[in-house]
Amino acid sequence: MDGMEGRGTAVLRVVVAVLVLASFGTAVAVGRSQVKPAVGVAPPVARATTTSSTIATTTTGAPAAPAPPPALAEPAKAVVSPSGVVLPVIAAEAGAWRVRTPCGNETTISEARPLSQADVVIDPGHGGVEPGSVSDEHGLAEKEVNLGVSRELQRALELQGISAVLTRYSDHRVPLTARSAVAKAMQPRAFVSIHHNAEPDGPYDGPGAETYYQHRDPQSKRLAGLILEELRATFAILPVTWVGDSDAGAKARVNSRGDDYYGILRHTNGIPGVLSEAAFVSNPDEAKLMKTVEFQRLEADAIARAIMRFFTTKDPGSGFVDGYPRQSPAGSGGGSKSCTDPTL
C-alpha cells in the first residue's frame, strides 16, 4: 500500500466511526420505537471473518450450512439452500419443500433454511459468470461489492428489528426473473437492488450516486430520493475525486414501450423498488475505497437509514432529475437464456 492509499484508508476508517456514531445511532433509536420486530425469520447465513481490507474476505468461500429449521410463525415462503441459493417455495412436503430453481425448474429440497417473512428484499446485482463492471486498476468485480454491501445492509437492518432477505448469498448467477420471484414470494415492504456504476460522463462535483425508481409508483420514487439523500450526505466528506453522469440523481428511465427500462424494476412492479448505483467501480479512486469493508459498511448504513426513514416518516426525498433517454439494451446480463442451475 503506497502512502496515499494508506492515508485514504485511514481517513475512511475515522469517517466511518464518526458517521456511524453520530447519525446511525439516531436511526436505530427511531427504528426500535416505531418498527415492529422481525418474526418468523431464522438468523442470516454466517459471514466469513474479515482478516484484511479487501472484499474477498466477506464475499467468497462456501456459506455456512443452514441451521435446523426453527419454529416458524408462518409457513416458509422461500428457503436458502446449503450453498446459499434462495429458492421460492411452491409447496411444503413431508420434511421438505417443493421449490423453484433460478432457471425456473422445480425440485425438492429437505436441508435448507426457511424464510417466512421479510420487510425488505435486498438484491445483490450480478453474480457467477456475470461479474458486472470491473475495475481494471484494482481487479475488483462489481458482483463482489454488491454482495458485500448487501450483507452489511442486512446486518444494519436486522439490528433495528427490520427483517431482510437477500436474493443470493453466494457467488452464482441469478436471472432477473428468479430475483423478482424471490421478491414476489416474500412480499416485502421494500425492494432494493444493489449495483455499482461504470462509464461516467466525466468528473463530478461531489458523489455521483444514482438511484432509479419505478416510474408509476410514487412510493418507489420517494424511497429512491431518500436513498440518494443518505448516500450523497455520507459520501460527501470522503477523500475521493468523484466522477458521475450529467444526469446523476434520483430518476426513472422508461423504454420505448413505456415500461421501466431496467428489468429488475419491471419484474418487481407492485413492490416499491429501487435500483441503487452508489458509486463507480470504473473510477480507480472510488474502487480503491470500495474494496474495503469500511466503505461497504458505510454505504450499507446510509441505505439502511434511508429505509428506516421510508418506513417511519413521510419524508419525500430529494435529488430528483429527468434522466436522459436510453433506448439501447440495458446489457446482456440477467436473462434466462442458456441458464444453468447452481449446485444447491
N, C-alpha and C positions, 0 to 999 in steps of 0.2 A: 504494500500500500504506500503510495507516494505521500508527501507531506500534505498536498492539497486535499486528497481524498480522505486522509486521516482527520484533518480539521473539519471537513464537511460532515463526516460521520459523527464526530464528537459533538458538533453543534446540533445535529439532528437528534442525538440522544437527549441532550439538555432540553431541546424544544419539546420533544415527546413528553418528558416528565412534567414540564410546566403546563402544557396544554391539557394533559390528562387530568392533573390535579385541579387545575383552575376551572375548566369548562365541563369536563365529562362528569365530575362529581355532582354538579347541579342536575344534570340529566338523569343520573342514577336516582337522586332523591325524588325527582318528579316522577320517574317511572315507577318506583316502588309504591308511591302513594296513589297512582292513578291507573296502573295497568294490572290486569288480573294475572296471577301467577300461571305458569305453564302447567298443564296437566296432561297425563297420559303419554308422555314422551320420554323415552329412555335417554340416558346421558349420551352426549355426542361421542363419535368414534375417537379414540385416544389419538393425540398428535405426538409425533416424534419429538424428543427433547432437542431443543436448539443448542448447538455447540459452536456455531460460527455465525457470521453476519450474512451468510448467503441464504437465499430462498430454499436451496436444495434440502436443507435440514428440516424444513417444515412441510414439504410437498412431495417427497419421494419416499420410497420404501413401502412395504406391504402394510396395509391398515391392520390394526389390532382385530383379533377375532371378536365377533359380537358377543355381548353379554347374554346370559339366559333371558328369554322374554319376560318382561315384568308383567304384573297385573295391570291391564290397561283399562282406563275409564271408558274407552270407546274401541270399537273394532279397528284393526290396523288398516290404514288407507294405503300405505306403502311399506316396504321393508328395505333394509340395507343388507346386501349380501356380505359374506366374509371378506371379499375383495374390494368392497367399497362401492358397489354398483347399487343405485337406487332404483327400485322396481315397484311400479304401481300394482296394487293388489286387485285381482279380478274377483277372487272368491277365496274364502277360508276353507281349508280342508282339514281332515283329521291330522293334527300335529304338523300341519304345513300350510302353505299358501300357494294358490294359483296366481301367477304374476305375468306381467307383460315385460319383455326384454327391451333394451334400447332399439333393437331393429324391428320391433313390432311382433315378435314371436311370443307364443305362450309356453310357459314351463312351470314346473312345481318345485318349490324350494322349502326346505324344512329348517335349515340352520340360517337364521337371519335375525336382524334387529328390527322389531316392528315399530312403526311410526303411526300414531293415531291422530295427531293434531299439530298444527303449525300456524303461528301468527304470521311468519314470514318465510317464503321460499327464496333461497339465495342460489343464484345460478353462476357457477364459475365457468366463464366462457372458454370455448375450445377444449383441447384435451386429446391425448393419444397422438395419432398421426397428424392432427391438426394443431400446430403449435401457436397459431395466431401470429402476431407481429413478433419479430426477433431483433434484438439489439446486436448489430454487427460488432460493435466495440466490446461489449461486455458479455456476449454469448448468452443473453437472458431471453428466454421464450415467454411470451405473454401468458401462455397457459399456466405456467408456474406461478406467476404473480397473481393471476386471477384466483387460483386455488388457495394460495397463501392468504390473500386479503379476505376471501370468503370464509375461511376457517376462523380468522380473527374476528370477522363480523359476527359469526355465530356465537363466539365466546362473549363478545361485548353485549349482544342482545340477551343471551341467556343469563348473564349476571344481573340483568334488570327484570328477570321474570318473563321475558319475551321468548317464546319457543320458536326455533328456527330449524329448517331442514335444507340441506344442500342437494342440488341435482346430481352431483358427483362428489365422491370423497376420495377418489384416486385418479391416476392419470390414464384415462381411457376416453375414447371418442364417444360422444353422445349426440345423436342427431337432434335438430331443433324440435321435431315432433315428440321425441322422448322427453326432452326437458320440459316442454309445455304439458306433457301428460302427467309428470310429477306434480306440477303446479295445480293442474285441474283436479288431480286426485286429492291433494291436501287442502284445497280451497282456502288459501291463506288470506290475510287482510292486506298483504302487500307482496309484490314480487320484484326482486332487484337482480338484474343480470350484470355481473362484474366483468368489465373489459378494460383494456388499456390501449391507447391510441398509437397511430403511426402516420407518416406523411403529412406533417403540418404545413400550413401555408407559409410559415416563416416565424421569426422571433415574435414574442408576445409580451406585452407589458403586464406581467403577473401570471398566475397559474392559468393554463389553457384548458381547464376542465370542461367537459361537455356532458350533458345528460339529455337523453331522448325519452319522450313520453308518448303514450297512445293518443293520437290526435283527437279522438272522440270522447275521451274520458277526462273530465276536469279534475278528478282526484289523482289520476296519474300525472297530470300537469303539475298539480300542487306538490306532489312528492318529488318530482324532478327539480322543481325550484328550490325546495328545502335541501335536497342533497347537494345541489350546486352551491348554495349559500355556505353550507358547512365545509365543503371541500375547499372552496376559494379562501374562506377565512382561516382555515387550518394551514393550508399550504403557503399562504402569502408571506410568512416570515421565514420560510426555509431558504437556505443559501443555494439557489438554483437560477440558472439562466434559462428562462422559460421559453417555450415555443407554443404555437397554437394555430387554429384556423381562424380566418377572419370573421366567421360567424359563431365563435365559441359562446356557449351559454346553454340554457335550458330550451329545448326546441323539439318540434315534431318534424318528421320527414315523411312525405307521402309519395307513393309510387304512382305510375301512370294510370292505375285502376282506381285511385282514390283511397287505397288502403295504406296502413302503416308500412313504411319502406322496409323496416327490419323485421325479419320473420319471427324473431322471438317475441316481439311486441304484438304481431298479428295473431300468433298462435295462443297467446295468453289473454286475448281480449276478454273482458269481463272481470278480470282481476287487476286492480291498479298496479301497473308495471312500469319500471324504469330501466333503461339501459344506461349504465354509467361508464363513461370513458374518462377516468380521473386524471390521467397523466400520459405522457408519450414515451413508450418503450424505445422508440426510434431516436429519441434525444439522449445522447450519451450522459449528459448532466443529470437528467431525470432517472435514467436507467441505473446509474451508479447508486442512487439512493433507494430505488425500487427494489434492489436486491436485498436490502436489509430488512430484518424483522421489525425494526423500529418504524420504518416508513410504512410497512404493511399494516402495522397496528394503528399508526396514526390515521391512515386512510380509513380503516375499518371503523375506528371510533368516531370519525367525522360522519360517516354514513349512518352509524347507529344513532347518533344524536339526531340526525335528520328524521330517521324513522320514528324515534320517540316523539319528536315534535309533531309528526304526521298523525300519530295515534292520540296524542294528549292535548293538542292545541288546534286552533283554526288558522294558524299562520299560513299566509298564501304562498310563501316562497318568492324568489326574485331571480333576476338574470335572464328573463325570457327574451328570446330573439326569434326572428324569422330565419330559419336555415336556408341556405341556398339550395336550389333544386339539384337532385342527383337521380338520374334515370338508369344508369348502368347497374348491373347486378351488384349486390352487396357483398360479393365474394363467393368463392366456390365451397366454402366450408358449411357444415351443418346439415347437408342434405342426407336423404336416406338411401341414395343410390349406392350399390355395391357395399351395403352395410354388413359388417361382421360383428356379431355379439361378443363382448368381452367375457373372459372367464368369470363365472360367478363364485 
